[in-house]
């Protein structure tokens, strides 16, 4: 799990690093508080087709 700060435009101000250990299809789940309500959204699919040995 990682935390990221967003700017006034809603975009992340820092990089988020994703490291897959296996080939597959992944999605990042982002949990956030918007006007006092807990919300979540998912990234587009991240497709890992090979990995370093």
C-alpha positions in Angstrom: 0.0 0.0 0.0 1.2 3.5 -0.8 -0.1 7.0 -0.1 -0.1 9.8 -2.7 -0.9 13.5 -2.4 -3.0 15.1 -5.2 -3.0 18.7 -6.4 -6.0 21.0 -6.9 -6.5 19.4 -10.4 -6.9 15.9 -8.8 -3.8 14.5 -10.3 -1.1 12.9 -8.2 1.9 15.1 -7.3 4.2 12.1 -6.8 5.0 8.9 -8.7 3.4 5.6 -7.7 5.6 2.6 -8.3 3.9 -0.7 -9.2 6.1 -3.9 -9.2 4.5 -7.1 -10.4 6.1 -10.4 -9.4 4.1 -12.5 -11.9 2.8 -12.2 -15.4 -0.9 -11.3 -15.4 -3.4 -8.5 -15.6 -3.5 -6.1 -12.6 -5.5 -3.0 -11.6 -4.6 -0.5 -8.9 -7.3 0.3 -6.4 -7.3 3.8 -5.1 -9.1 4.7 -1.9 -9.8 8.3 -1.2 -12.0 10.6 0.9 -14.2 13.1 -1.0 -16.2 15.5 1.0 -16.2 13.2 4.0 -17.3 10.1 2.1 -15.0 7.1 1.6 -14.7 6.2 -2.1 -12.5 4.0 -4.3 -11.7 3.7 -8.0 -9.7 1.3 -10.1 -7.0 2.1 -12.7 -7.1 0.8 -16.3 -5.8 -2.7 -16.8 -2.0 -3.1 -16.3 -0.9 -6.1 -18.5 2.4 -7.7 -17.5 3.6 -10.0 -20.4 7.1 -10.8 -19.2 9.3 -10.4 -16.2 13.0 -10.3 -15.2 14.5 -13.6 -13.9 
